[in-house]
């Protein structure tokens, strides 16, 4: 399944990307997620987008944040 990434990455204060509306843990784990899990994530995105509409990209996804999220996968 293809990724919801729209290449407009930026995290809000709750670590959700304001481009694709995935949480950083979902972004980092996308490649290892089962197709069922990927479908679940896709299904949540419209509601998240509606709730977060007008939000801002306060933080870029920095390497340290990525590595911390990656560490939670194990």
ABEGO torsion letter per residue (X at the ends): XBBABAGBBEBBAAGBBAAAGBBAAAAAAAAABBAAAAAAAAAAAAAAAAAABGBBBABBBBAAAAAAAAAAAX
